[in-house]
Amino acid sequence: MARRQAEARTGKRLSSGTGTLSEVAKTASVSEMTVSRVLRGKTNVSQKTRTRVLDAVKTLGYVPNRLAGALASAKSMQLAVVIPSLRNIVFPELLAGVTDALDSAGYQAVIGVSEYDLEREAKLVTAMISWRPAGIVITNAYHHPDVVSLLTATPAPVVEVMELTRNPIDMCVGLNHRKAGAVTATRLLDKGYRRFAYLGCDLETDLAASKRFKGFVETVRQGGGAMIAKLTVDEASSVGLGRKHMADLLAQSSQIEAVYTSNDAVASGALMYCLAKGIAVPQSVAIASFSGLELGQSMPLPLTTVRSPRYRMGRLSAKRILDRLNGKKTPRVTDAGFEFVEGATT
């Protein structure tokens, strides 16, 4: 019925997916400019008109030619997003925040995965910039020199996300990882722990984890404690890493009172090992971590950890870019904060 009505309005017989911008405008009884505004997510259109246009788009099967539009206006409706991994749940949560913010504005995210490889990150950024994205979101604050040069030169807004830095390339939205490690150490020291160990991925690969480790170690030493064991593994962070290597860590010293891990996935594996071997947590050994994953809080003993606002950081990053594109003034540095979670493992 809707299609027959559209055919009556336009005077043409329409086949699925062949609608044009002009036909959408005629069907909705608006100008082509109004249709364009609605499809680009502009807010200066009434809800009644917006609904009428979107109904016409659906009826006619109209699909905007984004490439043609970009070439004609020299404006892209895509944001480049570079993350280090899809295997770690924290990054899909970050992406959810980015895409949720973009959807209502008519932009799409184009995603690249660096696998924690700075050379690969440089190739990704080079390729993405060649498509002239409207903005760029890139994780962390340390990059290949070529990436810094490219992002400094691009006219598109750039947001470094998940870490704070005093001198971002353009803007940054993140948290202070060194402080997160320090807060965790302070809480453990306050509980009376003095002999600590660390378990996690390679600190030269995961630079955010390295910052947390430094903050943790520094605070432990200032508080009269000591790091008596450390085991880092050149593997991606995972539950399997924690479960497999917890035994090797504990074998380094019988005096370990508390284990700090690189993230909740590793901590969950370490806790599974202890539960399987009958090692009492936290009575025999405590476990503390970082991330605030649902996995860690769903364990038989909820993890003591620091919760990072991953979704919020993603959403704020996209919002900063959208605000800049709309001519609004944006803060250079945004501290998204974090929350210490007192679990049952300390």
ZADO-1210 file (C-alpha; in nm, 4 decimals, padded with zeros to 6 digits):
<atoms>
<atom x="00.0000" y="00.0000" z="00.0000" code="MET" pos="1"/>
<atom x="00.2739" y="00.2439" z="00.0970" code="ALA" pos="2"/>
<atom x="00.4607" y="00.1749" z="-00.2276" code="ARG" pos="3"/>
<atom x="00.1458" y="00.2250" z="-00.4386" code="ARG" pos="4"/>
<atom x="00.0884" y="00.5581" z="-00.2622" code="GLN" pos="5"/>
<atom x="00.4444" y="00.6607" z="-00.3374" code="ALA" pos="6"/>
<atom x="00.4010" y="00.5620" z="-00.7013" code="GLU" pos="7"/>
<atom x="00.0873" y="00.7716" z="-00.7173" code="ALA" pos="8"/>
<atom x="00.2713" y="01.0729" z="-00.5751" code="ARG" pos="9"/>
<atom x="00.5718" y="01.0469" z="-00.8068" code="THR" pos="10"/>
<atom x="00.3872" y="00.9249" z="-01.1138" code="GLY" pos="11"/>
<atom x="00.6434" y="00.6445" z="-01.1544" code="LYS" pos="12"/>
<atom x="00.6439" y="00.2733" z="-01.0945" code="ARG" pos="13"/>
<atom x="00.9142" y="00.1979" z="-00.8402" code="LEU" pos="14"/>
<atom x="01.1153" y="-00.1194" z="-00.7927" code="SER" pos="15"/>
<atom x="01.2773" y="-00.2077" z="-00.4595" code="SER" pos="16"/>
<atom x="01.5888" y="-00.0063" z="-00.3831" code="GLY" pos="17"/>
<atom x="01.5605" y="00.2329" z="-00.6810" code="THR" pos="18"/>
<atom x="01.4239" y="00.5402" z="-00.5027" code="GLY" pos="19"/>
<atom x="01.6063" y="00.8673" z="-00.5532" code="THR" pos="20"/>
<atom x="01.6528" y="01.1710" z="-00.3328" code="LEU" pos="21"/>
<atom x="01.4056" y="01.3596" z="-00.5528" code="SER" pos="22"/>
<atom x="01.1427" y="01.0861" z="-00.5159" code="GLU" pos="23"/>
<atom x="01.1865" y="01.0824" z="-00.1389" code="VAL" pos="24"/>
<atom x="01.1332" y="01.4587" z="-00.1328" code="ALA" pos="25"/>
<atom x="00.8176" y="01.4365" z="-00.3454" code="LYS" pos="26"/>
<atom x="00.6763" y="01.1492" z="-00.1398" code="THR" pos="27"/>
<atom x="00.7393" y="01.3347" z="00.1874" code="ALA" pos="28"/>
<atom x="00.6218" y="01.6690" z="00.0424" code="SER" pos="29"/>
<atom x="00.9456" y="01.8428" z="00.1391" code="VAL" pos="30"/>
<atom x="01.2462" y="01.9864" z="-00.0415" code="SER" pos="31"/>
<atom x="01.5488" y="01.7806" z="-00.1345" code="GLU" pos="32"/>
<atom x="01.7506" y="01.9967" z="00.1054" code="MET" pos="33"/>
<atom x="01.5230" y="01.8916" z="00.3928" code="THR" pos="34"/>
<atom x="01.5682" y="01.5255" z="00.3008" code="VAL" pos="35"/>
<atom x="01.9442" y="01.5808" z="00.2993" code="SER" pos="36"/>
<atom x="01.9317" y="01.7459" z="00.6425" code="ARG" pos="37"/>
<atom x="01.7361" y="01.4539" z="00.7893" code="VAL" pos="38"/>
<atom x="01.9709" y="01.1940" z="00.6426" code="LEU" pos="39"/>
<atom x="02.2743" y="01.3830" z="00.7739" code="ARG" pos="40"/>
<atom x="02.1297" y="01.3877" z="01.1250" code="GLY" pos="41"/>
<atom x="02.0822" y="01.7632" z="01.1438" code="LYS" pos="42"/>
<atom x="01.8691" y="01.8838" z="01.4325" code="THR" pos="43"/>
<atom x="01.7011" y="02.1825" z="01.2638" code="ASN" pos="44"/>
<atom x="01.4126" y="01.9683" z="01.1333" code="VAL" pos="45"/>
<atom x="01.0858" y="01.9078" z="01.3182" code="SER" pos="46"/>
<atom x="01.0160" y="01.5593" z="01.4460" code="GLN" pos="47"/>
<atom x="00.6999" y="01.5418" z="01.2324" code="LYS" pos="48"/>
<atom x="00.8949" y="01.6228" z="00.9161" code="THR" pos="49"/>
<atom x="01.1772" y="01.3871" z="01.0124" code="ARG" pos="50"/>
<atom x="00.9295" y="01.1014" z="01.0580" code="THR" pos="51"/>
<atom x="00.7680" y="01.1745" z="00.7215" code="ARG" pos="52"/>
<atom x="01.1038" y="01.1744" z="00.5430" code="VAL" pos="53"/>
<atom x="01.2230" y="00.8538" z="00.7085" code="LEU" pos="54"/>
<atom x="00.8942" y="00.6820" z="00.6230" code="ASP" pos="55"/>
<atom x="00.9419" y="00.7832" z="00.2591" code="ALA" pos="56"/>
<atom x="01.3011" y="00.6575" z="00.2636" code="VAL" pos="57"/>
<atom x="01.1816" y="00.3199" z="00.3943" code="LYS" pos="58"/>
<atom x="00.8927" y="00.3014" z="00.1476" code="THR" pos="59"/>
<atom x="01.1080" y="00.3805" z="-00.1544" code="LEU" pos="60"/>
<atom x="01.4071" y="00.1743" z="-00.0457" code="GLY" pos="61"/>
<atom x="01.6305" y="00.4768" z="-00.0894" code="TYR" pos="62"/>
<atom x="01.9996" y="00.4252" z="-00.0053" code="VAL" pos="63"/>
<atom x="02.2098" y="00.7446" z="00.0023" code="PRO" pos="64"/>
<atom x="02.5238" y="00.7406" z="-00.2095" code="ASN" pos="65"/>
<atom x="02.7689" y="00.8299" z="00.0693" code="ARG" pos="66"/>
<atom x="03.0725" y="00.8196" z="-00.1574" code="LEU" pos="67"/>
<atom x="02.9166" y="01.0556" z="-00.4122" code="ALA" pos="68"/>
<atom x="02.8089" y="01.2871" z="-00.1322" code="GLY" pos="69"/>
<atom x="03.1537" y="01.2919" z="00.0168" code="ALA" pos="70"/>
<atom x="03.3151" y="01.3663" z="-00.3197" code="LEU" pos="71"/>
<atom x="03.0670" y="01.6439" z="-00.3934" code="ALA" pos="72"/>
<atom x="03.0940" y="01.8142" z="-00.0569" code="SER" pos="73"/>
<atom x="03.4490" y="01.7123" z="00.0393" code="ALA" pos="74"/>
<atom x="03.2941" y="01.5944" z="00.3656" code="LYS" pos="75"/>
<atom x="03.3099" y="01.2432" z="00.5032" code="SER" pos="76"/>
<atom x="03.0462" y="01.0901" z="00.7286" code="MET" pos="77"/>
<atom x="03.2911" y="00.8352" z="00.8675" code="GLN" pos="78"/>
<atom x="03.5067" y="00.8376" z="01.1798" code="LEU" pos="79"/>
<atom x="03.8242" y="00.6316" z="01.1917" code="ALA" pos="80"/>
<atom x="03.8652" y="00.4340" z="01.5152" code="VAL" pos="81"/>
<atom x="04.1936" y="00.2549" z="01.5902" code="VAL" pos="82"/>
<atom x="04.2039" y="00.0075" z="01.8792" code="ILE" pos="83"/>
<atom x="04.4751" y="-00.2415" z="01.9828" code="PRO" pos="84"/>
<atom x="04.2590" y="-00.5544" z="02.0118" code="SER" pos="85"/>
<atom x="03.9165" y="-00.7101" z="01.9706" code="LEU" pos="86"/>
<atom x="04.0094" y="-01.0038" z="02.1946" code="ARG" pos="87"/>
<atom x="03.9978" y="-00.7888" z="02.5080" code="ASN" pos="88"/>
<atom x="03.6372" y="-00.7076" z="02.6061" code="ILE" pos="89"/>
<atom x="03.7283" y="-00.3547" z="02.7151" code="VAL" pos="90"/>
<atom x="03.7659" y="-00.2412" z="02.3535" code="PHE" pos="91"/>
<atom x="03.4272" y="-00.3640" z="02.2230" code="PRO" pos="92"/>
<atom x="03.2732" y="-00.1736" z="02.5153" code="GLU" pos="93"/>
<atom x="03.4659" y="00.1365" z="02.4097" code="LEU" pos="94"/>
<atom x="03.3419" y="00.0899" z="02.0518" code="LEU" pos="95"/>
<atom x="02.9829" y="00.0597" z="02.1750" code="ALA" pos="96"/>
<atom x="03.0135" y="00.4034" z="02.3312" code="GLY" pos="97"/>
<atom x="03.1575" y="00.5503" z="02.0103" code="VAL" pos="98"/>
<atom x="02.8954" y="00.4010" z="01.7792" code="THR" pos="99"/>
<atom x="02.6031" y="00.4868" z="02.0061" code="ASP" pos="100"/>
<atom x="02.7089" y="00.8524" z="02.0005" code="ALA" pos="101"/>
<atom x="02.7587" y="00.8514" z="01.6232" code="LEU" pos="102"/>
<atom x="02.4349" y="00.6777" z="01.5212" code="ASP" pos="103"/>
<atom x="02.2043" y="00.9658" z="01.6039" code="SER" pos="104"/>
<atom x="02.4267" y="01.2081" z="01.4110" code="ALA" pos="105"/>
<atom x="02.4395" y="01.0040" z="01.0911" code="GLY" pos="106"/>
<atom x="02.8078" y="00.9114" z="01.1129" code="TYR" pos="107"/>
<atom x="02.9615" y="00.5652" z="01.0972" code="GLN" pos="108"/>
<atom x="03.2757" y="00.4218" z="01.2556" code="ALA" pos="109"/>
<atom x="03.5438" y="00.2534" z="01.0447" code="VAL" pos="110"/>
<atom x="03.7510" y="00.0325" z="01.2737" code="ILE" pos="111"/>
<atom x="04.1150" y="-00.0723" z="01.2537" code="GLY" pos="112"/>
<atom x="04.2932" y="-00.3113" z="01.4928" code="VAL" pos="113"/>
<atom x="04.6650" y="-00.2647" z="01.5585" code="SER" pos="114"/>
<atom x="04.7236" y="-00.5760" z="01.7735" code="GLU" pos="115"/>
<atom x="04.9480" y="-00.3601" z="01.9975" code="TYR" pos="116"/>
<atom x="05.1915" y="-00.3221" z="01.7047" code="ASP" pos="117"/>
<atom x="05.3039" y="00.0382" z="01.6479" code="LEU" pos="118"/>
<atom x="05.4176" y="-00.0341" z="01.2900" code="GLU" pos="119"/>
<atom x="05.0766" y="-00.1793" z="01.2115" code="ARG" pos="120"/>
<atom x="04.9117" y="00.1193" z="01.3786" code="GLU" pos="121"/>
<atom x="05.1079" y="00.3498" z="01.1473" code="ALA" pos="122"/>
<atom x="04.9895" y="00.1616" z="00.8363" code="LYS" pos="123"/>
<atom x="04.6291" y="00.1698" z="00.9578" code="LEU" pos="124"/>
<atom x="04.6333" y="00.5420" z="01.0276" code="VAL" pos="125"/>
<atom x="04.7968" y="00.6160" z="00.6913" code="THR" pos="126"/>
<atom x="04.5295" y="00.4166" z="00.5077" code="ALA" pos="127"/>
<atom x="04.2427" y="00.5683" z="00.7072" code="MET" pos="128"/>
<atom x="04.3582" y="00.9273" z="00.6608" code="ILE" pos="129"/>
<atom x="04.3703" y="00.8713" z="00.2842" code="SER" pos="130"/>
<atom x="03.9902" y="00.8396" z="00.3000" code="TRP" pos="131"/>
<atom x="03.9676" y="01.1813" z="00.4692" code="ARG" pos="132"/>
<atom x="03.7625" y="01.0784" z="00.7738" code="PRO" pos="133"/>
<atom x="03.5585" y="01.3409" z="00.9564" code="ALA" pos="134"/>
<atom x="03.7444" y="01.2580" z="01.2774" code="GLY" pos="135"/>
<atom x="03.9795" y="01.0050" z="01.4329" code="ILE" pos="136"/>
<atom x="03.9622" y="00.8188" z="01.7654" code="VAL" pos="137"/>
<atom x="04.2783" y="00.6319" z="01.8603" code="ILE" pos="138"/>
<atom x="04.3484" y="00.4426" z="02.1816" code="THR" pos="139"/>
<atom x="04.6285" y="00.5213" z="02.4232" code="ASN" pos="140"/>
<atom x="04.8742" y="00.8087" z="02.4230" code="ALA" pos="141"/>
<atom x="05.1941" y="00.6567" z="02.2826" code="TYR" pos="142"/>
<atom x="05.2198" y="00.6125" z="01.9069" code="HIS" pos="143"/>
<atom x="05.4584" y="00.5507" z="01.6211" code="HIS" pos="144"/>
<atom x="05.6357" y="00.8785" z="01.5259" code="PRO" pos="145"/>
<atom x="05.4743" y="00.8641" z="01.1805" code="ASP" pos="146"/>
<atom x="05.1317" y="00.8454" z="01.3447" code="VAL" pos="147"/>
<atom x="05.2037" y="01.1536" z="01.5532" code="VAL" pos="148"/>
<atom x="05.3119" y="01.3434" z="01.2408" code="SER" pos="149"/>
<atom x="05.0077" y="01.2350" z="01.0406" code="LEU" pos="150"/>
<atom x="04.7572" y="01.3107" z="01.3143" code="LEU" pos="151"/>
<atom x="04.9179" y="01.6461" z="01.3911" code="THR" pos="152"/>
<atom x="04.8902" y="01.7475" z="01.0258" code="ALA" pos="153"/>
<atom x="04.5343" y="01.6278" z="00.9607" code="THR" pos="154"/>
<atom x="04.2596" y="01.8925" z="00.9727" code="PRO" pos="155"/>
<atom x="04.0187" y="01.6342" z="01.1202" code="ALA" pos="156"/>
<atom x="03.9552" y="01.6365" z="01.4972" code="PRO" pos="157"/>
<atom x="04.1577" y="01.3697" z="01.6806" code="VAL" pos="158"/>
<atom x="04.0851" y="01.2128" z="02.0195" code="VAL" pos="159"/>
<atom x="04.3312" y="00.9890" z="02.2025" code="GLU" pos="160"/>
<atom x="04.1181" y="00.7723" z="02.4300" code="VAL" pos="161"/>
<atom x="04.1603" y="00.5611" z="02.7462" code="MET" pos="162"/>
<atom x="04.4749" y="00.7353" z="02.8706" code="GLU" pos="163"/>
<atom x="04.5351" y="01.0869" z="02.9963" code="LEU" pos="164"/>
<atom x="04.8225" y="01.2937" z="02.8657" code="THR" pos="165"/>
<atom x="04.9111" y="01.6559" z="02.9344" code="ARG" pos="166"/>
<atom x="05.0050" y="01.7107" z="02.5700" code="ASN" pos="167"/>
<atom x="04.7544" y="01.5326" z="02.3462" code="PRO" pos="168"/>
<atom x="04.7905" y="01.5517" z="01.9690" code="ILE" pos="169"/>
<atom x="04.4550" y="01.7314" z="01.9676" code="ASP" pos="170"/>
<atom x="04.2196" y="01.6092" z="02.2429" code="MET" pos="171"/>
<atom x="04.2227" y="01.3196" z="02.4883" code="CYS" pos="172"/>
<atom x="03.9580" y="01.1408" z="02.6942" code="VAL" pos="173"/>
<atom x="04.0871" y="00.8921" z="02.9470" code="GLY" pos="174"/>
<atom x="04.1919" y="00.8040" z="03.2976" code="LEU" pos="175"/>
<atom x="04.5135" y="00.8267" z="03.4947" code="ASN" pos="176"/>
<atom x="04.6464" y="00.4687" z="03.4888" code="HIS" pos="177"/>
<atom x="04.9418" y="00.5451" z="03.7152" code="ARG" pos="178"/>
<atom x="04.7009" y="00.6840" z="03.9727" code="LYS" pos="179"/>
<atom x="04.4780" y="00.3762" z="03.9384" code="ALA" pos="180"/>
<atom x="04.7732" y="00.1540" z="04.0263" code="GLY" pos="181"/>
<atom x="04.8650" y="00.3804" z="04.3171" code="ALA" pos="182"/>
<atom x="04.5102" y="00.3767" z="04.4582" code="VAL" pos="183"/>
<atom x="04.5031" y="-00.0031" z="04.4463" code="THR" pos="184"/>
<atom x="04.8372" y="-00.0259" z="04.6276" code="ALA" pos="185"/>
<atom x="04.7187" y="00.2188" z="04.8945" code="THR" pos="186"/>
<atom x="04.4050" y="00.0139" z="04.9614" code="ARG" pos="187"/>
<atom x="04.6085" y="-00.3073" z="04.9948" code="LEU" pos="188"/>
<atom x="04.8623" y="-00.1435" z="05.2230" code="LEU" pos="189"/>
<atom x="04.5783" y="-00.0128" z="05.4397" code="ASP" pos="190"/>
<atom x="04.4592" y="-00.3736" z="05.4770" code="LYS" pos="191"/>
<atom x="04.7999" y="-00.4746" z="05.6121" code="GLY" pos="192"/>
<atom x="04.9528" y="-00.6414" z="05.3057" code="TYR" pos="193"/>
<atom x="05.3266" y="-00.5835" z="05.2670" code="ARG" pos="194"/>
<atom x="05.4696" y="-00.8503" z="05.0333" code="ARG" pos="195"/>
<atom x="05.3400" y="-00.8224" z="04.6773" code="PHE" pos="196"/>
<atom x="05.3705" y="-00.9965" z="04.3409" code="ALA" pos="197"/>
<atom x="05.2673" y="-00.9027" z="03.9875" code="TYR" pos="198"/>
<atom x="05.1212" y="-01.1211" z="03.7111" code="LEU" pos="199"/>
<atom x="05.0316" y="-01.0053" z="03.3625" code="GLY" pos="200"/>
<atom x="05.1149" y="-00.9539" z="02.9980" code="CYS" pos="201"/>
<atom x="05.4365" y="-00.8026" z="02.8640" code="ASP" pos="202"/>
<atom x="05.4610" y="-00.4511" z="03.0085" code="LEU" pos="203"/>
<atom x="05.6524" y="-00.3294" z="02.7018" code="GLU" pos="204"/>
<atom x="05.3499" y="-00.4198" z="02.4885" code="THR" pos="205"/>
<atom x="05.0635" y="-00.3033" z="02.7091" code="ASP" pos="206"/>
<atom x="05.1813" y="00.0463" z="02.7972" code="LEU" pos="207"/>
<atom x="04.8686" y="00.1331" z="02.9987" code="ALA" pos="208"/>
<atom x="04.9297" y="-00.1724" z="03.2194" code="ALA" pos="209"/>
<atom x="05.2913" y="-00.0597" z="03.2514" code="SER" pos="210"/>
<atom x="05.1771" y="00.2762" z="03.3884" code="LYS" pos="211"/>
<atom x="04.9520" y="00.1055" z="03.6435" code="ARG" pos="212"/>
<atom x="05.2380" y="-00.1218" z="03.7469" code="PHE" pos="213"/>
<atom x="05.4707" y="00.1738" z="03.7999" code="LYS" pos="214"/>
<atom x="05.2139" y="00.3547" z="04.0114" code="GLY" pos="215"/>
<atom x="05.1519" y="00.0395" z="04.2125" code="PHE" pos="216"/>
<atom x="05.5215" y="-00.0361" z="04.2758" code="VAL" pos="217"/>
<atom x="05.6056" y="00.3214" z="04.3671" code="GLU" pos="218"/>
<atom x="05.3233" y="00.3388" z="04.6218" code="THR" pos="219"/>
<atom x="05.4055" y="-00.0024" z="04.7675" code="VAL" pos="220"/>
<atom x="05.7643" y="00.1015" z="04.8325" code="ARG" pos="221"/>
<atom x="05.6648" y="00.4368" z="04.9782" code="GLN" pos="222"/>
<atom x="05.4272" y="00.2548" z="05.2119" code="GLY" pos="223"/>
<atom x="05.6920" y="00.0177" z="05.3458" code="GLY" pos="224"/>
<atom x="05.5990" y="-00.2816" z="05.1304" code="GLY" pos="225"/>
<atom x="05.8034" y="-00.4772" z="04.8772" code="ALA" pos="226"/>
<atom x="05.7573" y="-00.6440" z="04.5396" code="MET" pos="227"/>
<atom x="05.9008" y="-00.9910" z="04.5958" code="ILE" pos="228"/>
<atom x="05.7880" y="-01.1618" z="04.2745" code="ALA" pos="229"/>
<atom x="05.6985" y="-01.0675" z="03.9179" code="LYS" pos="230"/>
<atom x="05.5943" y="-01.2665" z="03.6123" code="LEU" pos="231"/>
<atom x="05.5099" y="-01.1101" z="03.2771" code="THR" pos="232"/>
<atom x="05.4244" y="-01.3192" z="02.9729" code="VAL" pos="233"/>
<atom x="05.4449" y="-01.2296" z="02.6042" code="ASP" pos="234"/>
<atom x="05.0831" y="-01.3302" z="02.5441" code="GLU" pos="235"/>
<atom x="04.7551" y="-01.1469" z="02.5006" code="ALA" pos="236"/>
<atom x="04.5781" y="-01.0878" z="02.8318" code="SER" pos="237"/>
<atom x="04.3313" y="-01.3670" z="02.8981" code="SER" pos="238"/>
<atom x="04.1765" y="-01.5886" z="03.1626" code="VAL" pos="239"/>
<atom x="04.3998" y="-01.8661" z="03.0335" code="GLY" pos="240"/>
<atom x="04.7146" y="-01.6622" z="03.0956" code="LEU" pos="241"/>
<atom x="04.6178" y="-01.6066" z="03.4588" code="GLY" pos="242"/>
<atom x="04.5202" y="-01.9670" z="03.5258" code="ARG" pos="243"/>
<atom x="04.8231" y="-02.1118" z="03.3488" code="LYS" pos="244"/>
<atom x="05.0890" y="-01.8894" z="03.5053" code="HIS" pos="245"/>
<atom x="04.9609" y="-01.8297" z="03.8591" code="MET" pos="246"/>
<atom x="05.1413" y="-02.1462" z="03.9725" code="ALA" pos="247"/>
<atom x="05.4717" y="-02.0201" z="03.8280" code="ASP" pos="248"/>
<atom x="05.4300" y="-01.6865" z="04.0050" code="LEU" pos="249"/>
<atom x="05.3514" y="-01.8414" z="04.3436" code="LEU" pos="250"/>
<atom x="05.6490" y="-02.0744" z="04.3018" code="ALA" pos="251"/>
<atom x="05.8811" y="-01.7720" z="04.3048" code="GLN" pos="252"/>
<atom x="05.8195" y="-01.7102" z="04.6750" code="SER" pos="253"/>
<atom x="05.6222" y="-01.8638" z="04.9594" code="SER" pos="254"/>
<atom x="05.5987" y="-01.5181" z="05.1197" code="GLN" pos="255"/>
<atom x="05.3601" y="-01.3594" z="04.8666" code="ILE" pos="256"/>
<atom x="05.0643" y="-01.2007" z="05.0440" code="GLU" pos="257"/>
<atom x="04.8885" y="-01.0246" z="04.7546" code="ALA" pos="258"/>
<atom x="04.9003" y="-01.0538" z="04.3757" code="VAL" pos="259"/>
<atom x="04.8321" y="-00.7527" z="04.1520" code="TYR" pos="260"/>
<atom x="04.7418" y="-00.8427" z="03.7940" code="THR" pos="261"/>
<atom x="04.7377" y="-00.6507" z="03.4665" code="SER" pos="262"/>
<atom x="04.3605" y="-00.6793" z="03.4277" code="ASN" pos="263"/>
<atom x="04.0470" y="-00.8665" z="03.5333" code="ASP" pos="264"/>
<atom x="04.0818" y="-01.1400" z="03.2718" code="ALA" pos="265"/>
<atom x="04.4216" y="-01.2404" z="03.4123" code="VAL" pos="266"/>
<atom x="04.2942" y="-01.2019" z="03.7701" code="ALA" pos="267"/>
<atom x="03.9939" y="-01.4250" z="03.6982" code="SER" pos="268"/>
<atom x="04.2247" y="-01.6972" z="03.5694" code="GLY" pos="269"/>
<atom x="04.4515" y="-01.6608" z="03.8719" code="ALA" pos="270"/>
<atom x="04.1504" y="-01.6917" z="04.1032" code="LEU" pos="271"/>
<atom x="04.0301" y="-02.0020" z="03.9158" code="MET" pos="272"/>
<atom x="04.3702" y="-02.1609" z="03.9686" code="TYR" pos="273"/>
<atom x="04.3587" y="-02.0906" z="04.3417" code="CYS" pos="274"/>
<atom x="04.0056" y="-02.2255" z="04.3768" code="LEU" pos="275"/>
<atom x="04.0974" y="-02.5410" z="04.1847" code="ALA" pos="276"/>
<atom x="04.4080" y="-02.6021" z="04.3989" code="LYS" pos="277"/>
<atom x="04.2405" y="-02.5286" z="04.7297" code="GLY" pos="278"/>
<atom x="04.4406" y="-02.2108" z="04.7926" code="ILE" pos="279"/>
<atom x="04.2292" y="-01.9872" z="05.0165" code="ALA" pos="280"/>
<atom x="04.1635" y="-01.6412" z="04.8756" code="VAL" pos="281"/>
<atom x="04.2173" y="-01.3944" z="05.0364" code="PRO" pos="282"/>
<atom x="04.3327" y="-01.5798" z="05.3501" code="GLN" pos="283"/>
<atom x="04.6424" y="-01.7364" z="05.1895" code="SER" pos="284"/>
<atom x="04.6863" y="-01.4925" z="04.9013" code="VAL" pos="285"/>
<atom x="04.4910" y="-01.1849" z="04.7978" code="ALA" pos="286"/>
<atom x="04.4214" y="-01.0830" z="04.4366" code="ILE" pos="287"/>
<atom x="04.3608" y="-00.7321" z="04.3045" code="ALA" pos="288"/>
<atom x="04.3232" y="-00.6068" z="03.9513" code="SER" pos="289"/>
<atom x="04.2010" y="-00.3467" z="03.7002" code="PHE" pos="290"/>
<atom x="03.9090" y="-00.3170" z="03.4542" code="SER" pos="291"/>
<atom x="03.5862" y="-00.3814" z="03.6438" code="GLY" pos="292"/>
<atom x="03.4637" y="-00.6468" z="03.4017" code="LEU" pos="293"/>
<atom x="03.1334" y="-00.8270" z="03.4548" code="GLU" pos="294"/>
<atom x="03.3362" y="-01.1495" z="03.4379" code="LEU" pos="295"/>
<atom x="03.5382" y="-01.0535" z="03.7442" code="GLY" pos="296"/>
<atom x="03.2316" y="-00.9509" z="03.9436" code="GLN" pos="297"/>
<atom x="03.0558" y="-01.2786" z="03.8505" code="SER" pos="298"/>
<atom x="03.3309" y="-01.5020" z="03.9895" code="MET" pos="299"/>
<atom x="03.2596" y="-01.7101" z="04.3061" code="PRO" pos="300"/>
<atom x="03.4613" y="-01.4401" z="04.4832" code="LEU" pos="301"/>
<atom x="03.4059" y="-01.0994" z="04.3142" code="PRO" pos="302"/>
<atom x="03.7378" y="-00.9386" z="04.2298" code="LEU" pos="303"/>
<atom x="03.8824" y="-00.6398" z="04.4078" code="THR" pos="304"/>
<atom x="03.9546" y="-00.4103" z="04.1153" code="THR" pos="305"/>
<atom x="03.9390" y="-00.0656" z="03.9603" code="VAL" pos="306"/>
<atom x="03.6480" y="-00.0077" z="03.7241" code="ARG" pos="307"/>
<atom x="03.7285" y="00.1995" z="03.4160" code="SER" pos="308"/>
<atom x="03.4412" y="00.3822" z="03.2376" code="PRO" pos="309"/>
<atom x="03.5038" y="00.2262" z="02.8967" code="ARG" pos="310"/>
<atom x="03.1639" y="00.2918" z="02.7416" code="TYR" pos="311"/>
<atom x="03.1579" y="00.6490" z="02.8722" code="ARG" pos="312"/>
<atom x="03.5062" y="00.7181" z="02.7352" code="MET" pos="313"/>
<atom x="03.4004" y="00.5956" z="02.3922" code="GLY" pos="314"/>
<atom x="03.0857" y="00.8047" z="02.3948" code="ARG" pos="315"/>
<atom x="03.2683" y="01.1155" z="02.5175" code="LEU" pos="316"/>
<atom x="03.5347" y="01.0739" z="02.2483" code="SER" pos="317"/>
<atom x="03.2755" y="01.0650" z="01.9716" code="ALA" pos="318"/>
<atom x="03.0905" y="01.3577" z="02.1278" code="LYS" pos="319"/>
<atom x="03.4062" y="01.5674" z="02.1384" code="ARG" pos="320"/>
<atom x="03.4544" y="01.5121" z="01.7641" code="ILE" pos="321"/>
<atom x="03.0890" y="01.5833" z="01.6817" code="LEU" pos="322"/>
<atom x="03.0989" y="01.9014" z="01.8897" code="ASP" pos="323"/>
<atom x="03.4115" y="02.0196" z="01.7080" code="ARG" pos="324"/>
<atom x="03.2527" y="01.9449" z="01.3694" code="LEU" pos="325"/>
<atom x="02.9531" y="02.1534" z="01.4748" code="ASN" pos="326"/>
<atom x="03.1741" y="02.4486" z="01.5624" code="GLY" pos="327"/>
<atom x="03.1587" y="02.4083" z="01.9394" code="LYS" pos="328"/>
<atom x="03.4513" y="02.4692" z="02.1724" code="LYS" pos="329"/>
<atom x="03.5837" y="02.1442" z="02.3228" code="THR" pos="330"/>
<atom x="03.8145" y="02.0732" z="02.6194" code="PRO" pos="331"/>
<atom x="04.1620" y="01.9569" z="02.5275" code="ARG" pos="332"/>
<atom x="04.1828" y="01.7048" z="02.8141" code="VAL" pos="333"/>
<atom x="03.8904" y="01.5144" z="02.9679" code="THR" pos="334"/>
<atom x="03.9516" y="01.3023" z="03.2796" code="ASP" pos="335"/>
<atom x="03.6831" y="01.0311" z="03.2796" code="ALA" pos="336"/>
<atom x="03.7928" y="00.9054" z="03.6232" code="GLY" pos="337"/>
<atom x="03.7708" y="00.5539" z="03.7674" code="PHE" pos="338"/>
<atom x="03.6132" y="00.3695" z="04.0599" code="GLU" pos="339"/>
<atom x="03.7799" y="00.1413" z="04.3133" code="PHE" pos="340"/>
<atom x="03.5703" y="-00.1735" z="04.3707" code="VAL" pos="341"/>
<atom x="03.6134" y="-00.3515" z="04.7028" code="GLU" pos="342"/>
<atom x="03.5636" y="-00.7177" z="04.6189" code="GLY" pos="343"/>
<atom x="03.6014" y="-01.0411" z="04.8122" code="ALA" pos="344"/>
<atom x="03.9540" y="-01.1285" z="04.6933" code="THR" pos="345"/>
<atom x="04.1374" y="-00.8979" z="04.9368" code="THR" pos="346"/>
</atoms>
